[in-house]
C-alpha cells in the first residue's frame, strides 16, 4: 500500500515541481513585491501599502485603465457568448459538409490577435477602410474607429468577439447532448421553434453558459494583444486596459513593485466577479442532477 502511495507521489512529482516553480513561487513573490519599491535598478525597500494607496488615490491613469477594462469586459463577454451560441445553434444542423463550416468558424480563435491580424484589422477599420466603405455604400456616415474613444473600444471588442471559436465548440458539444425526446415532447405540445429554444435549449445549456461565462470573463480581464497591437491603448487611453498598464509599469518604467500591486488588484477584481457569478448561479443555472 505504501509502495503504491509513493509511486503515485513519484508520478505527481513533475507536476508538483512545475507548479511550484512556475506558478506558486511567482505568485507569492509578486505579492511580496507589491509591498516594496522593487525596480530592478535600485535596492529593494519595504513600503507597506504605499503602492495600493498611490493606485487608488494618486494615480488617475489607474482609474482610467480600470474603467476601460470594465467597459471592455461588460461589452465583450455578453456579445461573444451570444454570438458563439448563435453560430453554434446554426452549426448544430445536420447538413452535408457541416464540418468544413465548423472548422472555418473556429480558425479565428487559432489566429488570435497577432501582427497579421492587427494589420488586417487596421486595414478594415481605418478611415478609408473596408468597413467605412460598406457603411457609405448603404448611406451611412463613416466612423472614426481609431480616432474616437467609442470607436476604438468597439474595434477591440469586435476583434475579440470575432474569436468566438472556442466558446462555439463548447456550445456545439452541449447542444448535441440535449436529449431529443425533450424536443419531441415539446413538438407534441405544439411548441414553436422559438419556444423550444427558450424553454428547452436554453435551460439545458445553462451549466455550459455558466462555464463559458467564467472562461470568457477571465480572458476579458486579461486582454492584452488586441489593444496593444491595434490601438496602442489610445485614443486618450480609452483602450488602455489594466494588463497594458501592468506591462508598461513593469517593463517600460521598471517599477516591478507597483506593477505587482496592479496585478494583484486585477486578480482581486477577477475573483470578485467570479464569486458574484457563482453566488448568483444558483438562481439561473439548471443541473439535471440538482447540482450534486
ChimeraX attribute file (.defattr): number of C-alpha atoms within 10 A of each C-alpha:
attribute: neighborCount
match mode: 1-to-1
recipient: residues
	/A:1	6
	/A:2	7
	/A:3	8
	/A:4	9
	/A:5	9
	/A:6	11
	/A:7	12
	/A:8	11
	/A:9	12
	/A:10	12
	/A:11	10
	/A:12	11
	/A:13	12
	/A:14	11
	/A:15	11
	/A:16	13
	/A:17	12
	/A:18	11
	/A:19	13
	/A:20	13
	/A:21	12
	/A:22	10
	/A:23	11
	/A:24	14
	/A:25	11
	/A:26	13
	/A:27	14
	/A:28	10
	/A:29	11
	/A:30	20
	/A:31	15
	/A:32	16
	/A:33	22
	/A:34	25
	/A:35	20
	/A:36	23
	/A:37	22
	/A:38	23
	/A:39	20
	/A:40	12
	/A:41	8
	/A:42	8
	/A:43	8
	/A:44	13
	/A:45	13
	/A:46	14
	/A:47	14
	/A:48	13
	/A:49	13
	/A:50	15
	/A:51	21
	/A:52	18
	/A:53	11
	/A:54	13
	/A:55	18
	/A:56	12
	/A:57	10
	/A:58	12
	/A:59	12
	/A:60	12
	/A:61	15
	/A:62	20
	/A:63	15
	/A:64	17
	/A:65	21
	/A:66	21
	/A:67	17
	/A:68	21
	/A:69	23
	/A:70	16
	/A:71	16
	/A:72	21
	/A:73	21
	/A:74	15
	/A:75	16
	/A:76	22
	/A:77	23
	/A:78	15
	/A:79	18
	/A:80	24
	/A:81	20
	/A:82	16
	/A:83	17
	/A:84	25
	/A:85	23
	/A:86	13
	/A:87	19
	/A:88	24
	/A:89	17
	/A:90	12
	/A:91	19
	/A:92	16
	/A:93	10
	/A:94	9
	/A:95	8
	/A:96	7
	/A:97	8
	/A:98	14
	/A:99	13
	/A:100	10
	/A:101	10
	/A:102	19
	/A:103	12
	/A:104	11
	/A:105	21
	/A:106	19
	/A:107	14
	/A:108	19
	/A:109	16
	/A:110	10
	/A:111	12
	/A:112	17
	/A:113	23
	/A:114	13
	/A:115	14
	/A:116	12
	/A:117	17
	/A:118	20
	/A:119	13
	/A:120	12
	/A:121	22
	/A:122	19
	/A:123	14
	/A:124	17
	/A:125	21
	/A:126	17
	/A:127	17
	/A:128	13
	/A:129	15
	/A:130	15
	/A:131	18
	/A:132	19
	/A:133	17
	/A:134	13
	/A:135	13
	/A:136	13
	/A:137	11
	/A:138	8
	/A:139	9
	/A:140	11
	/A:141	12
	/A:142	18
	/A:143	18
	/A:144	16
	/A:145	23
	/A:146	20
	/A:147	15
	/A:148	15
	/A:149	19
	/A:150	15
	/A:151	17
	/A:152	25
	/A:153	26
	/A:154	17
	/A:155	23
	/A:156	25
	/A:157	23
	/A:158	16
	/A:159	20
	/A:160	23
	/A:161	22
	/A:162	18
	/A:163	21
	/A:164	25
	/A:165	24
	/A:166	18
	/A:167	25
	/A:168	26
	/A:169	20
	/A:170	17
	/A:171	24
	/A:172	20
	/A:173	13
	/A:174	18
	/A:175	20
	/A:176	12
	/A:177	11
	/A:178	14
	/A:179	12
	/A:180	9
	/A:181	9
	/A:182	13
	/A:183	18
	/A:184	13
	/A:185	11
	/A:186	16
	/A:187	14
	/A:188	8
	/A:189	9
	/A:190	11
	/A:191	15
	/A:192	10
	/A:193	13
	/A:194	10
	/A:195	13
	/A:196	17
	/A:197	15
	/A:198	11
	/A:199	15
	/A:200	17
	/A:201	19
	/A:202	17
	/A:203	16
	/A:204	21
	/A:205	20
	/A:206	17
	/A:207	19
	/A:208	19
	/A:209	21
	/A:210	17
	/A:211	13
	/A:212	21
	/A:213	19
	/A:214	19
	/A:215	14
	/A:216	21
	/A:217	19
	/A:218	19
	/A:219	15
	/A:220	22
	/A:221	22
	/A:222	18
	/A:223	20
	/A:224	20
	/A:225	18
	/A:226	23
	/A:227	25
	/A:228	19
	/A:229	19
	/A:230	24
	/A:231	22
	/A:232	18
	/A:233	23
	/A:234	18
	/A:235	17
	/A:236	11
	/A:237	16
	/A:238	23
	/A:239	30
	/A:240	26
	/A:241	28
	/A:242	27
	/A:243	23
	/A:244	20
	/A:245	20
	/A:246	21
	/A:247	18
	/A:248	15
	/A:249	19
	/A:250	19
	/A:251	12
	/A:252	10
	/A:253	12
	/A:254	16
	/A:255	20
	/A:256	23
	/A:257	27
	/A:258	27
	/A:259	27
	/A:260	26
	/A:261	24
	/A:262	23
	/A:263	20
	/A:264	17
	/A:265	16
	/A:266	19
	/A:267	14
	/A:268	12
	/A:269	16
	/A:270	18
	/A:271	13
	/A:272	12
	/A:273	14
	/A:274	17
	/A:275	13
	/A:276	10
	/A:277	14
	/A:278	14
	/A:279	10
	/A:280	11
	/A:281	14
	/A:282	11
	/A:283	8
	/A:284	11
	/A:285	19
	/A:286	18
	/A:287	14
	/A:288	9
	/A:289	6
	/A:290	7
	/A:291	9
	/A:292	5
